[in-house]
Amino acid sequence: MIYVILSVRTTLCRGKPFNGLTGFPAEIKFYFRYNQQPIMKKSKYYLAAITAYSIWGLFSLVLKPLNHYSSVDILFYRVFSCAILLLLFVALFKRQAVRDTIVTFKSLPSAQKRKVILLNIAGSIFITGNWFSFIYVLNHISIHAASLAYLVCPVLTTLLAFLFLKEKLSRIQWISVALSITGCMLLSFASLLDLSFAVLVGFSYACYLVSQRMNTGFDKLIVLSVHIILSSMILLPFFPSYAGPAPTSPTFYYYIEIMAVVFTIIPLFLNLYALTGLDSSTTGMLLNINPIIGFTVATLVFNEPTTPLEVISYSIILLAVIVFNAHMLFKSKDPAPGSIGKAV
């Protein structure tokens, strides 16, 4: 599809100036006009999202060595460690940002203050539920089931963004959503249990993405710190009753710290940053990168059995990601006269 569009535009422009989009079908015009921001300004948000989801795709590398520990213990120590590290970082390097955030919050009308408080509490609940369910599925069901969760999530995110944020998609992007659903359905034929857990995990993170798309106007590291601290406060009352004996192995704490910094704080911050420049549906669709990498790791590193149906399904979903984001291949401004013909 992308090659055809390029070929059509190149053929029409060769040897003569490009005079706008006259004569192009509506779908092709959409590709050129969809992005109003210059492509270089938009690309940094894409890079942030792609980096975050690529990191999460490798999460099983640090989680599998801890599979003899309970999911609850991993969650407790991960969240508490993140909260302590972020508190230290903010206290040392972000004090001015904290003061600015407080001033901004105080200047808001009462209704807006309530909305901000609700969005941050909801975000903390969603992300805490997502962490627990994901760790449980990854360690006690399978890596493939956990990967399926983040294949379902983009579809759920797109639908929630369409319903609650009124985000509009082109016809081709809806086709890409249909391709993604097709891939998920093919994968679910192998195990309806996997699909059930996938919907649970995926829905919690889809809610987080959509809610934080509305949470604007504040320093994203401060927002992330609030979410992590609230999450730790949610979990703290359950720690005495549900936590096992304190782990004594240094290896446990080594992986927990890697998990906290590399696989939690950094990608979550990048994800929140990406949401400042991309809509929820685009960010959600890019999330497919996570399970595709996770599937590859499961197959090549952990030797989980793979079927041809799974390979076909993941290939369809990868195609869906490419189709959904195809507009990024086109600049919002027309090139200089004759430049496309010369380049080709």
N, C-alpha and C positions, 0 to 999 in steps of 0.2 A: 504493500500500500504506500509506504513512504517513498520507495523508489519510483513508483508510478507518478506520484505527485511531483517529485523533483524533476522527473523526465518531462512531464507535461509543461511545467513552468519553464524549464530550460529550453524546450522546443519552441514555445511561444515567444520567448525573449531573445533567442539567438539572432544576432545581427540587427536588433532594433531595441530602442529603449523600452523598459518595463513600465507600462502606464497603469499601475494599480492592479485591481483584481477583477476588472470587468471581464465577464465571460466565464469566470470560474464557477463551478457548482458551489452551492452554499456550504457543503461540508469542507471543501478545500479552502474557501474564504475563512472559515472558522479557524483553521490551523494557523493562518497568518495573523489573525486579529485577536486570537484568544489571549495571548500574553501582552498586556499593555506596558508592563515594565520591560526595560531593556534586558536582553537575555543574560548579560553578564551580571546584572543585579539579581536576577532570579536564580542564577546558577549556584550562588553561594548557599541558598536555602536547600536546593536539591542536594548539594554536596553534603550539607549537615545531615539531612535525612538519610541519605545513602550510607554515610559513614556510621551513623547510629545503628542502622538495621544490619549492616554488615558485621559490626561488633557483636550484636545480639545473636547473629547466626552462628557464632563460634562459642556461644555460652556453654554448650554441653561439654566443652573441653575442660572447664573448671568445675562444672557441676557433677559430672559423672564420677570423678574421684571421691566425691562425698556421698555417693549413693547409699552407703551403709549408715548414714546419719538420717534422722527423721526430717521430713520436709519442714515441720514446724520449727525445729532447732535452726536449720539453715536460714529460714526466714527471719527468726528473731535476731540472730547474730548479724545477718546481712543488714537489716534495717537499722539496728542500734549502732552498728559500725558506721554506716552512712551518716546517721544523725550526728554522731560525735565529730566525724571528719568535717562535715559541712559547718557545724557550729564553730569549730576551730578556724576554718578557712574564712568564714564571714567575719568573725571577731578580729582576725588579723588583717584582712585585706579588703573587706567590703563594708566597713562601718559607715562610710559616706553614702553608699548605696542604700543601706538600711535607713539612714536618716531621710534620704530623698523619698524612699518608698513610704515612710510614715507620713511625710508632708503631703505626698500625692494622695494617699488614702484619706487623710483628714479633709482634704479639699473636695472630696466627692460628695454629691448629694446623698441623703440617707438611703434612698432606694438603691443607688449604685453601690453603696457600702455593703448593704445586705447581699446584693448579687455577688460581689467579690468574695465575701466571707463564705457564701454558699458554694461557689465554684471551687474554692480551695479546699473546703471540707469534703465536698463530693469527689474532687480529684484525688485526695488522700485515700478515701475509702476505695475508689475504683482501682488505684494502683496497688494498694495493699492486697485486695482480693485477687488481682491479676497475678501478683508475685506468688502468693500461696498456691493458687490453682495451677500455675505454670510449673512450679517446682514439683508439686505432687505428681502431675501428669508426666513430667520428664523422668522422674526417678522411679515411679511406680507403675506407669502404664507403658510408654515407649517414647523415644525421641521422635518417631514419625507422628505419633498422636499430638505431641507438643508442637511440631512443625505445622500440622494441619490446623491447629488453633490460630496461628498467625496467617494462614491462608484464608480462613473464614473471616478473620478480623477486618481485612480491607473491604470486603463486601458489606459487612455490618456497618463499618464506618461510613462508607459511601451512602448507604440507605439512611443512616441517622443524620448525616450532614444534609442530605436532600430534604428530610422531613423537618428538622429543627433549625438548621442554619440557612435553608433555602438556597443551597449551593446548586448551581446549574451545570449540567454536563452536556457535551455535544452528543450527537447520535453515535459517533465512532467511540466515544468514551463509554457510552452505555453498552455498546457491543463488547468492549473490553471487560466490563463488569460481567456480562453474560458469559464470556470466555472463562473468567475466574470462577464463576459459579459452576460451570461445567467441569472444570478441573477438580473443584472441591467435591462435587457429586461423584465423580469417578473414583476419587480416593476413598470416599465414605462407603463404597460398595464392599470394601474389604472388611470394615468393622464399623457397625453403627455405634458401638460403645466409644470408639475413638472420636466419631463425629459429635457425640453428645458432650464429651469433655472439651472438644475443640470449640464448640459454640459457647460454653461457659467461660473458657479462658479468653476467647476472642471478643466476646461481648463486653467483658470488663475493661479491656484495653480500648475498644472502640468508644466506649463511654468516656474514658479518660481523654482520648484525642479530641472528641467533639466538645467536651466541657472546657478543655484548655484552649481551644480555638477562640472561645468567647472570653477567656481570661487575659485581657490585653492591658497594656499601659504600665507594666511593672518590670523591673529587672528580673530576667528569667532565672538567674542563679538564686536570687532571693525567693522567688516563687517556688523553685525546686526545693530549697531549704525548708520552706514552710510545709510543703507536702511531705517531705521525709520526716520532719519533726512531728507533725500530726500523725503520720503513720506509726511512728515509734510510740506515741502516746496511746494510740488505739491498741497496740499490741502489748504494751507494758502490763496492764492488769492481768493478762492471760499468761504471762511468763512464769510466775511461781507455780501455777497449776499444771501447765502443759509442757514446759521445757523439761528435757531430760537432764541427767547429770552433766555438769560442765565438762565439755571436751578437754582432754589433757594433751592431745597430740598437737604439736606445733604446725603440722601439715594442715590441720583443720583451719587454724587462724590465718595461715598463709593464703589458702584459697579464698577464705572469707574476705580478706582485705583486697585481693585482686578482684573478687566479685563486686565489692563495694565501690571501688574506684573505677576500674576499667569497664565493668559490665553493668554498672548502675548509674553512678553520678555522671560520668562523661556522656554516655548515650542518651540519658534522659535530658540532660541540658541541651544537647544537640537537637533532640526531638522537639523540645519546647521552642528552641530558636527557629527551627524549620517552620513551625506553625505560625511564626510572625510574618512569614513571606509567602507561604503556600496555604491553600485551603485544605480542609480536613480530608476531603476525598482523595486529593493528590497525595498527601502525606500518607494516608491509609493505604493507597494502592502501592506506594513504594515499599510499604512494610512487607510485601511479598518477598523482597530480597532476603529477609531474615529466614523464613522457612526453607527457601531454596538452598541457601548456604547450609542450614541445619540438616536438610535432607542429604546433601553431599557429604557432610561430616559423618552423619550416621552410617552412610553406606561405605565410605572409603576408610574412615578411622575406626569406627566401632563395629563394622561388619554386620550391621543389622540387615536382614534379608530384604532384597528389593525385587519388585516384580516389574515386568514391562508396562503394566497398567500405571504404576506409580511414575515411571519415567515419562510416559505420555502425558499424564496429568500435570506433572510439574513443568513440562515443556509448554503445555497450553497456558498455564498460569504465567510463565515467564513471557510468553507472547502477549498476554493480556497487559502486563506491566509496560512493555514496549509500546503497544498500541495506545494505551491510556496517556502516556507521556510523550507521544509523537510530536506534539506541538512545540516541544523544546528544541526540535531540530530546525525550527524556522524562526528567524528574527522578526520582531514586531515592526521594524522599519524596512522599507523596500531597499534593495541594494542599489548601488550606482548603476546607471545605464550601461548595459552590455557586460557587467561584471560577471554574471552567472555564466554566460556563454563562454567567456574567456577561461573561467575556472574549470569548466567542464571540458 
